[in-house]
Amino acid sequence: MLLLHSIAAHGHWWDGVAPRLAERAHVVALDFRGHGGSAWVPDGAYPFAEYVADALAALGALSWRAPLVIGHSLGGYVAALVAARHPMKVGAVVIADMLTGWSDEMAARARRQAERPAPTFPTAAAAAAAFRLAPPETRASAATLAHLAEAGVVERRPGQWEWAFDRRVLLHPPIDPWPFLGSVLCPALVVRGEGSALMSRDQMLRVAASVRQGRFTEVKGTYHHLVLDDPAAFADLVTGWAPTRG
């Protein structure tokens, strides 16, 4: 199982889910370029095709047969793109709480965030204390959020800690999955957090209807960050839906 994280996140967002999935299969969570421990792109351009290339590179290195690709938010979009554009590389896909549109207002807000100077902190602990999710709704514990923050900062200069993602990742192209979802031929599970503000129930149903072999479900009592809010429930849904794949 290949796990793909959301935007401005990193592979450790799956730390609550991965051990449960690993009881059934070999599990790898990557850091997309511009995120976590992966390199930043010099020109600051992060088109979705480059994230697809990252996922394909990981799958190529692993030499898996018919893997299950699981993505949350941005990762769900990329997982669906990989399945649509490279159907022989994917055995099944999980699309979790994915945005399905991109308004002018969203683009303007993302640009303001990207152009804002990156905050710096004197210690990793200070960065952890300032960490906030976006959107903010979550059931994740304080310990989980502290772990994410500490795993997501880097000391770029002595005594100067920064978030380990390139703010320019927010300047991605418009989100529009509808032209390619019909090309997702493999089994697909579409999942949303019951209280998500980013993916409505109607959008979940439309995505599930747009792929060829779609099913859908919700994780009760969770929000957009469902993999943090209830990792056990999310893992149980995935493993209950899909058999172990090679």
C-alpha positions, -999 to +999 in steps of 0.1 A: +000+000+000+014+034-010+002+063+012+000+098-003-003+128+021-022+161+018-008+194+008+017+211+031+019+179+050+044+149+051+045+111+053+042+111+091+006+121+088+000+084+083+017+073+115-016+064+132-029+045+102+002+028+088+008+003+116-027-010+113-025-013+075+009-030+079-008-059+096-022-067+061+004-055+036+037-038+030+031-001+036+052+029+024+044+066+029+063+090+008+070+127+011+061+145-022+086+169-036+086+202-017+073+184+014+089+168+045+123+153+038+120+156+000+138+182-020+123+215-031+119+224-068+143+252-077+117+271-098+089+266-073+066+250-098+045+221-084+021+208-111+001+177-103+019+158-129+051+161-109+034+145-078+022+117-101+058+112-111+068+110-075+042+083-069+053+064-100+089+066-090+081+051-056+060+023-072+088+016-097+114+013-069+092-010-049+083-032-079+049-040-064+022-059-084-013-043-084-007-021-053-034-002-034-027+035-036-043+055-007-044+093-008-058+120+015-068+154+001-041+164-024-029+127-021-064+115-031-063+137-062-029+124-071-039+088-064-069+092-087-046+107-114-022+079-111-050+053-115-065+072-144-033+079-164-014+047-155-040+020-150-015-009-152+004+005-122-025+005-097-047-024-084-071-003-064-073+033-051-087+050-020-097+087-025-101+103+010-117+137+014-105+152-018-113+187-031-133+186-063-132+223-074-111+254-071-127+288-070-111+322-077-114+329-040-095+297-031-068+306-055-064+341-041-062+328-006-036+303-016-016+330-033-017+352-002-005+323+020+023+313-004+036+348-007+036+354+031+071+351+046+077+316+061+076+318+099+107+309+119+111+295+154+140+293+178+133+257+187+114+227+174+092+229+205+083+265+197+073+254+162+052+226+176+034+251+200+025+272+170+012+244+148-024+246+135-043+224+111-061+239+081-091+236+082-089+236+120-116+211+129-102+179+143-105+152+169-068+145+169-051+145+203-027+171+214+000+144+214-007+136+177-006+172+167+027+178+186+041+147+168+031+161+134+046+194+141+079+181+154+082+158+124+074+186+100+100+212+110+137+215+100+166+235+113+177+253+082+202+275+100+215+271+136+187+282+159+162+288+131+135+262+126+110+264+097+082+242+084+095+215+061+075+224+031+079+249+003+051+275+006+050+276-032+033+242-032+001+262-025+003+277-060-008+245-076-030+245-108-068+246-105-083+214-091-106+197-116-109+159-113-140+155-134-123+151-168-102+122-156-122+104-130-140+083-157-106+068-167-102+053-132-109+017-141-097-001-110-118-005-078-120+028-060-132+036-024-142+072-019-141+082+018-150+115+035-150+127+071-186+129+082-181+166+092-157+176+065-159+212+052-139+203+021-157+174+006-195+173+009-216+142+008-229+151-026-193+155-039-184+121-025-213+105-042-205+122-075-169+111-074-179+075-066-203+076-095-178+090-119-152+062-115-159+028-131-159+007-099-167+032-072-179+027-036-183+053-009-183+056+028-179+081+056-159+080+088-183+089+116-174+118+139-145+130+118-136+160+098-114+167+068-083+153+086-100+120+091-067+100+090-057+120+122-092+121+138-098+084+138-069+064+122-082+031+135-116+035+119-101+047+087-077+017+085-105-007+093-126+007+065-098+003+040-088-032+051-124-043+052-130-031+017-098-042-001-080-076+002-043-076+006-027-069-027+007-078-041 
